[in-house]
Amino acid sequence: MKVTLRIAKGGTSLYVGAYDVTDAQSFGKMCADAWLKLAQQQLYKESSVGALMEHLENDVLDQLNGAMISVERAQ
């Protein structure tokens, strides 16, 4: 089934992606891909490698804390 994953926090969209989910494994891959994309967004925001290493792991968790995550059937 084609689905759209949306992650938003405080009215701001953090991530939107389209996926083909057929089982638990593909659902897990969808979630892992969203995590990776959020981490990549942080990579582009940081001014140095040191700053990135300091914030990388906690930043994704901080972004997702209190976020609204929805999965909808794509049309």
PDB file with SEQRES, HELIX, SHEET and CRYST1 records, atoms N, CA, C and O in Angstrom:
SEQRES   1 A   75  MET LYS VAL THR LEU ARG ILE ALA LYS GLY GLY THR SER          
SEQRES   2 A   75  LEU TYR VAL GLY ALA TYR ASP VAL THR ASP ALA GLN SER          
SEQRES   3 A   75  PHE GLY LYS MET CYS ALA ASP ALA TRP LEU LYS LEU ALA          
SEQRES   4 A   75  GLN GLN GLN LEU TYR LYS GLU SER SER VAL GLY ALA LEU          
SEQRES   5 A   75  MET GLU HIS LEU GLU ASN ASP VAL LEU ASP GLN LEU ASN          
SEQRES   6 A   75  GLY ALA MET ILE SER VAL GLU ARG ALA GLN                      
HELIX    1 AA1 ALA A   24  LYS A   45  1                                  22    
HELIX    2 AA2 VAL A   49  LEU A   64  1                                  16    
SHEET    1 AA1 3 THR A  12  ASP A  20  0                                        
SHEET    2 AA1 3 LYS A   2  LYS A   9 -1                                        
SHEET    3 AA1 3 MET A  68  ARG A  73 -1                                        
CRYST1    1.000    1.000    1.000  90.00  90.00  90.00 P 1           1          
ATOM      1  N   MET A   1       0.840  -1.157   0.000  1.00  0.00           N  
ATOM      2  CA  MET A   1       0.000   0.000   0.000  1.00  0.00           C  
ATOM      3  C   MET A   1       0.897   1.235   0.000  1.00  0.00           C  
ATOM      4  O   MET A   1       1.876   1.292   0.744  1.00  0.00           O  
ATOM      5  N   LYS A   2       0.574   2.200  -0.813  1.00  0.00           N  
ATOM      6  CA  LYS A   2       1.295   3.466  -0.858  1.00  0.00           C  
ATOM      7  C   LYS A   2       0.788   4.344   0.287  1.00  0.00           C  
ATOM      8  O   LYS A   2      -0.417   4.532   0.454  1.00  0.00           O  
ATOM      9  N   VAL A   3       1.731   4.879   1.073  1.00  0.00           N  
ATOM     10  CA  VAL A   3       1.357   5.723   2.206  1.00  0.00           C  
ATOM     11  C   VAL A   3       2.206   6.996   2.201  1.00  0.00           C  
ATOM     12  O   VAL A   3       3.273   7.060   1.592  1.00  0.00           O  
ATOM     13  N   THR A   4       1.695   7.989   2.893  1.00  0.00           N  
ATOM     14  CA  THR A   4       2.416   9.239   3.104  1.00  0.00           C  
ATOM     15  C   THR A   4       2.684   9.372   4.593  1.00  0.00           C  
ATOM     16  O   THR A   4       1.761   9.326   5.407  1.00  0.00           O  
ATOM     17  N   LEU A   5       3.950   9.536   4.944  1.00  0.00           N  
ATOM     18  CA  LEU A   5       4.363   9.756   6.328  1.00  0.00           C  
ATOM     19  C   LEU A   5       4.555  11.244   6.524  1.00  0.00           C  
ATOM     20  O   LEU A   5       5.289  11.883   5.769  1.00  0.00           O  
ATOM     21  N   ARG A   6       3.903  11.802   7.531  1.00  0.00           N  
ATOM     22  CA  ARG A   6       4.031  13.228   7.852  1.00  0.00           C  
ATOM     23  C   ARG A   6       4.456  13.371   9.306  1.00  0.00           C  
ATOM     24  O   ARG A   6       3.904  12.730  10.199  1.00  0.00           O  
ATOM     25  N   ILE A   7       5.453  14.229   9.523  1.00  0.00           N  
ATOM     26  CA  ILE A   7       5.898  14.544  10.872  1.00  0.00           C  
ATOM     27  C   ILE A   7       5.847  16.051  11.020  1.00  0.00           C  
ATOM     28  O   ILE A   7       6.464  16.782  10.245  1.00  0.00           O  
ATOM     29  N   ALA A   8       5.110  16.515  12.019  1.00  0.00           N  
ATOM     30  CA  ALA A   8       4.956  17.951  12.251  1.00  0.00           C  
ATOM     31  C   ALA A   8       5.056  18.234  13.741  1.00  0.00           C  
ATOM     32  O   ALA A   8       4.714  17.399  14.579  1.00  0.00           O  
ATOM     33  N   LYS A   9       5.529  19.421  14.046  1.00  0.00           N  
ATOM     34  CA  LYS A   9       5.630  19.827  15.446  1.00  0.00           C  
ATOM     35  C   LYS A   9       5.319  21.308  15.542  1.00  0.00           C  
ATOM     36  O   LYS A   9       5.916  22.127  14.843  1.00  0.00           O  
ATOM     37  N   GLY A  10       4.388  21.641  16.406  1.00  0.00           N  
ATOM     38  CA  GLY A  10       4.025  23.041  16.605  1.00  0.00           C  
ATOM     39  C   GLY A  10       3.540  23.719  15.337  1.00  0.00           C  
ATOM     40  O   GLY A  10       3.799  24.904  15.126  1.00  0.00           O  
ATOM     41  N   GLY A  11       2.835  22.972  14.485  1.00  0.00           N  
ATOM     42  CA  GLY A  11       2.311  23.534  13.255  1.00  0.00           C  
ATOM     43  C   GLY A  11       3.326  23.636  12.123  1.00  0.00           C  
ATOM     44  O   GLY A  11       2.994  24.110  11.037  1.00  0.00           O  
ATOM     45  N   THR A  12       4.559  23.196  12.364  1.00  0.00           N  
ATOM     46  CA  THR A  12       5.598  23.242  11.345  1.00  0.00           C  
ATOM     47  C   THR A  12       5.889  21.834  10.851  1.00  0.00           C  
ATOM     48  O   THR A  12       6.098  20.923  11.652  1.00  0.00           O  
ATOM     49  N   SER A  13       5.901  21.654   9.543  1.00  0.00           N  
ATOM     50  CA  SER A  13       6.201  20.361   8.963  1.00  0.00           C  
ATOM     51  C   SER A  13       7.699  20.077   9.063  1.00  0.00           C  
ATOM     52  O   SER A  13       8.519  20.862   8.586  1.00  0.00           O  
ATOM     53  N   LEU A  14       8.048  18.957   9.683  1.00  0.00           N  
ATOM     54  CA  LEU A  14       9.440  18.548   9.790  1.00  0.00           C  
ATOM     55  C   LEU A  14       9.838  17.615   8.653  1.00  0.00           C  
ATOM     56  O   LEU A  14      10.973  17.652   8.179  1.00  0.00           O  
ATOM     57  N   TYR A  15       8.887  16.772   8.214  1.00  0.00           N  
ATOM     58  CA  TYR A  15       9.196  15.789   7.181  1.00  0.00           C  
ATOM     59  C   TYR A  15       7.909  15.279   6.552  1.00  0.00           C  
ATOM     60  O   TYR A  15       6.904  15.079   7.235  1.00  0.00           O  
ATOM     61  N   VAL A  16       7.952  15.071   5.240  1.00  0.00           N  
ATOM     62  CA  VAL A  16       6.872  14.419   4.502  1.00  0.00           C  
ATOM     63  C   VAL A  16       7.529  13.495   3.494  1.00  0.00           C  
ATOM     64  O   VAL A  16       8.427  13.905   2.758  1.00  0.00           O  
ATOM     65  N   GLY A  17       7.078  12.242   3.461  1.00  0.00           N  
ATOM     66  CA  GLY A  17       7.637  11.288   2.510  1.00  0.00           C  
ATOM     67  C   GLY A  17       6.598  10.272   2.082  1.00  0.00           C  
ATOM     68  O   GLY A  17       5.673   9.955   2.830  1.00  0.00           O  
ATOM     69  N   ALA A  18       6.764   9.761   0.856  1.00  0.00           N  
ATOM     70  CA  ALA A  18       5.861   8.740   0.316  1.00  0.00           C  
ATOM     71  C   ALA A  18       6.589   7.403   0.286  1.00  0.00           C  
ATOM     72  O   ALA A  18       7.758   7.332  -0.094  1.00  0.00           O  
ATOM     73  N   TYR A  19       5.892   6.342   0.688  1.00  0.00           N  
ATOM     74  CA  TYR A  19       6.496   5.016   0.793  1.00  0.00           C  
ATOM     75  C   TYR A  19       5.516   3.945   0.356  1.00  0.00           C  
ATOM     76  O   TYR A  19       4.304   4.160   0.333  1.00  0.00           O  
ATOM     77  N   ASP A  20       6.061   2.787   0.011  1.00  0.00           N  
ATOM     78  CA  ASP A  20       5.264   1.603  -0.260  1.00  0.00           C  
ATOM     79  C   ASP A  20       5.437   0.675   0.936  1.00  0.00           C  
ATOM     80  O   ASP A  20       6.505   0.090   1.116  1.00  0.00           O  
ATOM     81  N   VAL A  21       4.401   0.537   1.750  1.00  0.00           N  
ATOM     82  CA  VAL A  21       4.463  -0.271   2.965  1.00  0.00           C  
ATOM     83  C   VAL A  21       3.601  -1.513   2.763  1.00  0.00           C  
ATOM     84  O   VAL A  21       2.403  -1.426   2.492  1.00  0.00           O  
ATOM     85  N   THR A  22       4.246  -2.671   2.901  1.00  0.00           N  
ATOM     86  CA  THR A  22       3.526  -3.931   2.705  1.00  0.00           C  
ATOM     87  C   THR A  22       3.563  -4.839   3.921  1.00  0.00           C  
ATOM     88  O   THR A  22       2.751  -5.755   4.043  1.00  0.00           O  
ATOM     89  N   ASP A  23       4.527  -4.580   4.843  1.00  0.00           N  
ATOM     90  CA  ASP A  23       4.665  -5.443   6.011  1.00  0.00           C  
ATOM     91  C   ASP A  23       5.437  -4.690   7.102  1.00  0.00           C  
ATOM     92  O   ASP A  23       5.764  -3.514   6.942  1.00  0.00           O  
ATOM     93  N   ALA A  24       5.718  -5.374   8.199  1.00  0.00           N  
ATOM     94  CA  ALA A  24       6.411  -4.739   9.323  1.00  0.00           C  
ATOM     95  C   ALA A  24       7.812  -4.267   8.926  1.00  0.00           C  
ATOM     96  O   ALA A  24       8.269  -3.219   9.382  1.00  0.00           O  
ATOM     97  N   GLN A  25       8.483  -5.035   8.087  1.00  0.00           N  
ATOM     98  CA  GLN A  25       9.833  -4.661   7.673  1.00  0.00           C  
ATOM     99  C   GLN A  25       9.823  -3.370   6.850  1.00  0.00           C  
ATOM    100  O   GLN A  25      10.658  -2.495   7.081  1.00  0.00           O  
ATOM    101  N   SER A  26       8.921  -3.236   5.918  1.00  0.00           N  
ATOM    102  CA  SER A  26       8.865  -2.016   5.108  1.00  0.00           C  
ATOM    103  C   SER A  26       8.394  -0.830   5.946  1.00  0.00           C  
ATOM    104  O   SER A  26       8.796   0.304   5.687  1.00  0.00           O  
ATOM    105  N   PHE A  27       7.546  -1.075   6.949  1.00  0.00           N  
ATOM    106  CA  PHE A  27       7.150  -0.003   7.867  1.00  0.00           C  
ATOM    107  C   PHE A  27       8.367   0.471   8.660  1.00  0.00           C  
ATOM    108  O   PHE A  27       8.564   1.673   8.839  1.00  0.00           O  
ATOM    109  N   GLY A  28       9.178  -0.468   9.132  1.00  0.00           N  
ATOM    110  CA  GLY A  28      10.396  -0.118   9.861  1.00  0.00           C  
ATOM    111  C   GLY A  28      11.374   0.660   8.997  1.00  0.00           C  
ATOM    112  O   GLY A  28      12.001   1.613   9.461  1.00  0.00           O  
ATOM    113  N   LYS A  29      11.504   0.255   7.742  1.00  0.00           N  
ATOM    114  CA  LYS A  29      12.387   0.976   6.815  1.00  0.00           C  
ATOM    115  C   LYS A  29      11.887   2.394   6.590  1.00  0.00           C  
ATOM    116  O   LYS A  29      12.688   3.320   6.466  1.00  0.00           O  
ATOM    117  N   MET A  30      10.579   2.573   6.537  1.00  0.00           N  
ATOM    118  CA  MET A  30      10.003   3.907   6.383  1.00  0.00           C  
ATOM    119  C   MET A  30      10.398   4.786   7.569  1.00  0.00           C  
ATOM    120  O   MET A  30      10.819   5.929   7.389  1.00  0.00           O  
ATOM    121  N   CYS A  31      10.262   4.256   8.760  1.00  0.00           N  
ATOM    122  CA  CYS A  31      10.601   5.015   9.969  1.00  0.00           C  
ATOM    123  C   CYS A  31      12.100   5.330  10.023  1.00  0.00           C  
ATOM    124  O   CYS A  31      12.494   6.441  10.378  1.00  0.00           O  
ATOM    125  N   ALA A  32      12.930   4.346   9.671  1.00  0.00           N  
ATOM    126  CA  ALA A  32      14.378   4.557   9.663  1.00  0.00           C  
ATOM    127  C   ALA A  32      14.775   5.603   8.629  1.00  0.00           C  
ATOM    128  O   ALA A  32      15.671   6.410   8.876  1.00  0.00           O  
ATOM    129  N   ASP A  33      14.119   5.597   7.478  1.00  0.00           N  
ATOM    130  CA  ASP A  33      14.416   6.582   6.444  1.00  0.00           C  
ATOM    131  C   ASP A  33      14.057   7.990   6.912  1.00  0.00           C  
ATOM    132  O   ASP A  33      14.803   8.938   6.667  1.00  0.00           O  
ATOM    133  N   ALA A  34      12.926   8.122   7.581  1.00  0.00           N  
ATOM    134  CA  ALA A  34      12.528   9.437   8.102  1.00  0.00           C  
ATOM    135  C   ALA A  34      13.545   9.928   9.130  1.00  0.00           C  
ATOM    136  O   ALA A  34      13.902  11.106   9.128  1.00  0.00           O  
ATOM    137  N   TRP A  35      14.013   9.042  10.005  1.00  0.00           N  
ATOM    138  CA  TRP A  35      15.034   9.399  10.998  1.00  0.00           C  
ATOM    139  C   TRP A  35      16.290   9.894  10.292  1.00  0.00           C  
ATOM    140  O   TRP A  35      16.858  10.920  10.667  1.00  0.00           O  
ATOM    141  N   LEU A  36      16.721   9.155   9.262  1.00  0.00           N  
ATOM    142  CA  LEU A  36      17.918   9.520   8.516  1.00  0.00           C  
ATOM    143  C   LEU A  36      17.752  10.880   7.835  1.00  0.00           C  
ATOM    144  O   LEU A  36      18.679  11.689   7.838  1.00  0.00           O  
ATOM    145  N   LYS A  37      16.596  11.132   7.260  1.00  0.00           N  
ATOM    146  CA  LYS A  37      16.360  12.411   6.581  1.00  0.00           C  
ATOM    147  C   LYS A  37      16.381  13.571   7.579  1.00  0.00           C  
ATOM    148  O   LYS A  37      16.907  14.640   7.270  1.00  0.00           O  
ATOM    149  N   LEU A  38      15.817  13.371   8.764  1.00  0.00           N  
ATOM    150  CA  LEU A  38      15.865  14.416   9.788  1.00  0.00           C  
ATOM    151  C   LEU A  38      17.306  14.670  10.231  1.00  0.00           C  
ATOM    152  O   LEU A  38      17.695  15.816  10.458  1.00  0.00           O  
ATOM    153  N   ALA A  39      18.091  13.611  10.353  1.00  0.00           N  
ATOM    154  CA  ALA A  39      19.501  13.761  10.724  1.00  0.00           C  
ATOM    155  C   ALA A  39      20.268  14.484   9.620  1.00  0.00           C  
ATOM    156  O   ALA A  39      21.133  15.310   9.912  1.00  0.00           O  
ATOM    157  N   GLN A  40      19.964  14.186   8.359  1.00  0.00           N  
ATOM    158  CA  GLN A  40      20.623  14.862   7.250  1.00  0.00           C  
ATOM    159  C   GLN A  40      20.286  16.347   7.222  1.00  0.00           C  
ATOM    160  O   GLN A  40      21.139  17.178   6.908  1.00  0.00           O  
ATOM    161  N   GLN A  41      19.047  16.676   7.550  1.00  0.00           N  
ATOM    162  CA  GLN A  41      18.668  18.091   7.616  1.00  0.00           C  
ATOM    163  C   GLN A  41      19.530  18.812   8.640  1.00  0.00           C  
ATOM    164  O   GLN A  41      19.945  19.950   8.417  1.00  0.00           O  
ATOM    165  N   GLN A  42      19.800  18.156   9.760  1.00  0.00           N  
ATOM    166  CA  GLN A  42      20.647  18.747  10.797  1.00  0.00           C  
ATOM    167  C   GLN A  42      22.067  18.928  10.287  1.00  0.00           C  
ATOM    168  O   GLN A  42      22.719  19.923  10.602  1.00  0.00           O  
ATOM    169  N   LEU A  43      22.550  17.971   9.498  1.00  0.00           N  
ATOM    170  CA  LEU A  43      23.891  18.052   8.928  1.00  0.00           C  
ATOM    171  C   LEU A  43      24.067  19.348   8.149  1.00  0.00           C  
ATOM    172  O   LEU A  43      25.096  20.011   8.276  1.00  0.00           O  
ATOM    173  N   TYR A  44      23.094  19.709   7.361  1.00  0.00           N  
ATOM    174  CA  TYR A  44      23.188  20.910   6.534  1.00  0.00           C  
ATOM    175  C   TYR A  44      23.075  22.194   7.345  1.00  0.00           C  
ATOM    176  O   TYR A  44      23.493  23.255   6.882  1.00  0.00           O  
ATOM    177  N   LYS A  45      22.515  22.112   8.547  1.00  0.00           N  
ATOM    178  CA  LYS A  45      22.348  23.303   9.389  1.00  0.00           C  
ATOM    179  C   LYS A  45      23.592  23.624  10.219  1.00  0.00           C  
ATOM    180  O   LYS A  45      23.817  24.779  10.578  1.00  0.00           O  
ATOM    181  N   GLU A  46      24.393  22.613  10.522  1.00  0.00           N  
ATOM    182  CA  GLU A  46      25.541  22.820  11.418  1.00  0.00           C  
ATOM    183  C   GLU A  46      26.686  23.542  10.717  1.00  0.00           C  
ATOM    184  O   GLU A  46      26.885  23.399   9.511  1.00  0.00           O  
ATOM    185  N   SER A  47      27.435  24.320  11.498  1.00  0.00           N  
ATOM    186  CA  SER A  47      28.524  25.117  10.948  1.00  0.00           C  
ATOM    187  C   SER A  47      29.850  24.376  10.900  1.00  0.00           C  
ATOM    188  O   SER A  47      30.761  24.791  10.184  1.00  0.00           O  
ATOM    189  N   SER A  48      29.977  23.282  11.652  1.00  0.00           N  
ATOM    190  CA  SER A  48      31.234  22.525  11.660  1.00  0.00           C  
ATOM    191  C   SER A  48      30.959  21.071  12.004  1.00  0.00           C  
ATOM    192  O   SER A  48      29.888  20.724  12.501  1.00  0.00           O  
ATOM    193  N   VAL A  49      31.946  20.227  11.730  1.00  0.00           N  
ATOM    194  CA  VAL A  49      31.815  18.805  12.033  1.00  0.00           C  
ATOM    195  C   VAL A  49      31.703  18.593  13.545  1.00  0.00           C  
ATOM    196  O   VAL A  49      30.938  17.742  13.998  1.00  0.00           O  
ATOM    197  N   GLY A  50      32.460  19.362  14.319  1.00  0.00           N  
ATOM    198  CA  GLY A  50      32.400  19.246  15.774  1.00  0.00           C  
ATOM    199  C   GLY A  50      31.009  19.554  16.309  1.00  0.00           C  
ATOM    200  O   GLY A  50      30.497  18.841  17.172  1.00  0.00           O  
ATOM    201  N   ALA A  51      30.401  20.617  15.795  1.00  0.00           N  
ATOM    202  CA  ALA A  51      29.038  20.973  16.220  1.00  0.00           C  
ATOM    203  C   ALA A  51      28.051  19.888  15.828  1.00  0.00           C  
ATOM    204  O   ALA A  51      27.134  19.569  16.584  1.00  0.00           O  
ATOM    205  N   LEU A  52      28.244  19.325  14.642  1.00  0.00           N  
ATOM    206  CA  LEU A  52      27.358  18.249  14.190  1.00  0.00           C  
ATOM    207  C   LEU A  52      27.454  17.043  15.109  1.00  0.00           C  
ATOM    208  O   LEU A  52      26.428  16.504  15.523  1.00  0.00           O  
ATOM    209  N   MET A  53      28.654  16.613  15.432  1.00  0.00           N  
ATOM    210  CA  MET A  53      28.841  15.441  16.290  1.00  0.00           C  
ATOM    211  C   MET A  53      28.262  15.673  17.683  1.00  0.00           C  
ATOM    212  O   MET A  53      27.778  14.738  18.322  1.00  0.00           O  
ATOM    213  N   GLU A  54      28.311  16.902  18.143  1.00  0.00           N  
ATOM    214  CA  GLU A  54      27.786  17.229  19.466  1.00  0.00           C  
ATOM    215  C   GLU A  54      26.267  17.158  19.509  1.00  0.00           C  
ATOM    216  O   GLU A  54      25.699  16.786  20.536  1.00  0.00           O  
ATOM    217  N   HIS A  55      25.600  17.505  18.419  1.00  0.00           N  
ATOM    218  CA  HIS A  55      24.145  17.625  18.413  1.00  0.00           C  
ATOM    219  C   HIS A  55      23.406  16.507  17.683  1.00  0.00           C  
ATOM    220  O   HIS A  55      22.192  16.378  17.842  1.00  0.00           O  
ATOM    221  N   LEU A  56      24.093  15.710  16.900  1.00  0.00           N  
ATOM    222  CA  LEU A  56      23.430  14.799  15.980  1.00  0.00           C  
ATOM    223  C   LEU A  56      22.458  13.836  16.649  1.00  0.00           C  
ATOM    224  O   LEU A  56      21.289  13.799  16.264  1.00  0.00           O  
ATOM    225  N   GLU A  57      22.886  13.067  17.620  1.00  0.00           N  
ATOM    226  CA  GLU A  57      22.002  12.051  18.203  1.00  0.00           C  
ATOM    227  C   GLU A  57      20.835  12.652  18.969  1.00  0.00           C  
ATOM    228  O   GLU A  57      19.703  12.190  18.830  1.00  0.00           O  
ATOM    229  N   ASN A  58      21.090  13.657  19.762  1.00  0.00           N  
ATOM    230  CA  ASN A  58      20.019  14.233  20.571  1.00  0.00           C  
ATOM    231  C   ASN A  58      19.085  15.111  19.760  1.00  0.00           C  
ATOM    232  O   ASN A  58      17.919  15.258  20.126  1.00  0.00           O  
ATOM    233  N   ASP A  59      19.562  15.702  18.667  1.00  0.00           N  
ATOM    234  CA  ASP A  59      18.730  16.632  17.925  1.00  0.00           C  
ATOM    235  C   ASP A  59      17.515  15.951  17.304  1.00  0.00           C  
ATOM    236  O   ASP A  59      16.416  16.505  17.348  1.00  0.00           O  
ATOM    237  N   VAL A  60      17.684  14.775  16.730  1.00  0.00           N  
ATOM    238  CA  VAL A  60      16.549  14.080  16.127  1.00  0.00           C  
ATOM    239  C   VAL A  60      15.530  13.725  17.200  1.00  0.00           C  
ATOM    240  O   VAL A  60      14.328  13.887  16.993  1.00  0.00           O  
ATOM    241  N   LEU A  61      15.999  13.250  18.330  1.00  0.00           N  
ATOM    242  CA  LEU A  61      15.070  12.948  19.430  1.00  0.00           C  
ATOM    243  C   LEU A  61      14.351  14.205  19.901  1.00  0.00           C  
ATOM    244  O   LEU A  61      13.148  14.176  20.157  1.00  0.00           O  
ATOM    245  N   ASP A  62      15.081  15.299  20.015  1.00  0.00           N  
ATOM    246  CA  ASP A  62      14.459  16.564  20.428  1.00  0.00           C  
ATOM    247  C   ASP A  62      13.410  17.012  19.424  1.00  0.00           C  
ATOM    248  O   ASP A  62      12.355  17.512  19.813  1.00  0.00           O  
ATOM    249  N   GLN A  63      13.688  16.839  18.131  1.00  0.00           N  
ATOM    250  CA  GLN A  63      12.710  17.217  17.106  1.00  0.00           C  
ATOM    251  C   GLN A  63      11.452  16.367  17.207  1.00  0.00           C  
ATOM    252  O   GLN A  63      10.344  16.875  17.034  1.00  0.00           O  
ATOM    253  N   LEU A  64      11.613  15.087  17.483  1.00  0.00           N  
ATOM    254  CA  LEU A  64      10.471  14.181  17.517  1.00  0.00           C  
ATOM    255  C   LEU A  64       9.694  14.234  18.832  1.00  0.00           C  
ATOM    256  O   LEU A  64       8.533  13.827  18.875  1.00  0.00           O  
ATOM    257  N   ASN A  65      10.315  14.727  19.898  1.00  0.00           N  
ATOM    258  CA  ASN A  65       9.636  14.834  21.182  1.00  0.00           C  
ATOM    259  C   ASN A  65       8.468  15.808  21.063  1.00  0.00           C  
ATOM    260  O   ASN A  65       8.670  17.001  20.841  1.00  0.00           O  
ATOM    261  N   GLY A  66       7.264  15.304  21.210  1.00  0.00           N  
ATOM    262  CA  GLY A  66       6.057  16.125  21.117  1.00  0.00           C  
ATOM    263  C   GLY A  66       5.562  16.331  19.698  1.00  0.00           C  
ATOM    264  O   GLY A  66       4.610  17.080  19.479  1.00  0.00           O  
ATOM    265  N   ALA A  67       6.195  15.679  18.729  1.00  0.00           N  
ATOM    266  CA  ALA A  67       5.782  15.824  17.329  1.00  0.00           C  
ATOM    267  C   ALA A  67       4.557  14.952  17.044  1.00  0.00           C  
ATOM    268  O   ALA A  67       4.301  13.964  17.732  1.00  0.00           O  
ATOM    269  N   MET A  68       3.819  15.341  16.027  1.00  0.00           N  
ATOM    270  CA  MET A  68       2.680  14.554  15.576  1.00  0.00           C  
ATOM    271  C   MET A  68       3.129  13.779  14.339  1.00  0.00           C  
ATOM    272  O   MET A  68       3.557  14.369  13.347  1.00  0.00           O  
ATOM    273  N   ILE A  69       3.026  12.464  14.409  1.00  0.00           N  
ATOM    274  CA  ILE A  69       3.429  11.596  13.315  1.00  0.00           C  
ATOM    275  C   ILE A  69       2.176  10.916  12.776  1.00  0.00           C  
ATOM    276  O   ILE A  69       1.433  10.275  13.520  1.00  0.00           O  
ATOM    277  N   SER A  70       1.950  11.067  11.458  1.00  0.00           N  
ATOM    278  CA  SER A  70       0.763  10.456  10.867  1.00  0.00           C  
ATOM    279  C   SER A  70       1.148   9.668   9.616  1.00  0.00           C  
ATOM    280  O   SER A  70       2.060  10.043   8.880  1.00  0.00           O  
ATOM    281  N   VAL A  71       0.434   8.575   9.398  1.00  0.00           N  
ATOM    282  CA  VAL A  71       0.604   7.753   8.217  1.00  0.00           C  
ATOM    283  C   VAL A  71      -0.766   7.666   7.555  1.00  0.00           C  
ATOM    284  O   VAL A  71      -1.737   7.219   8.165  1.00  0.00           O  
ATOM    285  N   GLU A  72      -0.828   8.100   6.301  1.00  0.00           N  
ATOM    286  CA  GLU A  72      -2.096   8.124   5.569  1.00  0.00           C  
ATOM    287  C   GLU A  72      -1.954   7.385   4.251  1.00  0.00           C  
ATOM    288  O   GLU A  72      -0.888   7.399   3.636  1.00  0.00           O  
ATOM    289  N   ARG A  73      -3.004   6.757   3.829  1.00  0.00           N  
ATOM    290  CA  ARG A  73      -2.991   6.099   2.523  1.00  0.00           C  
ATOM    291  C   ARG A  73      -2.825   7.168   1.444  1.00  0.00           C  
ATOM    292  O   ARG A  73      -3.559   8.157   1.412  1.00  0.00           O  
ATOM    293  N   ALA A  74      -1.849   6.951   0.564  1.00  0.00           N  
ATOM    294  CA  ALA A  74      -1.601   7.895  -0.537  1.00  0.00           C  
ATOM    295  C   ALA A  74      -2.658   7.728  -1.607  1.00  0.00           C  
ATOM    296  O   ALA A  74      -3.176   6.630  -1.814  1.00  0.00           O  
ATOM    297  N   GLN A  75      -2.976   8.808  -2.280  1.00  0.00           N  
ATOM    298  CA  GLN A  75      -4.000   8.744  -3.325  1.00  0.00           C  
ATOM    299  C   GLN A  75      -3.403   8.817  -4.692  1.00  0.00           C  
ATOM    300  O   GLN A  75      -4.128   8.777  -5.686  1.00  0.00           O  
TER     301      GLN A  75                                                      
END                                                                             
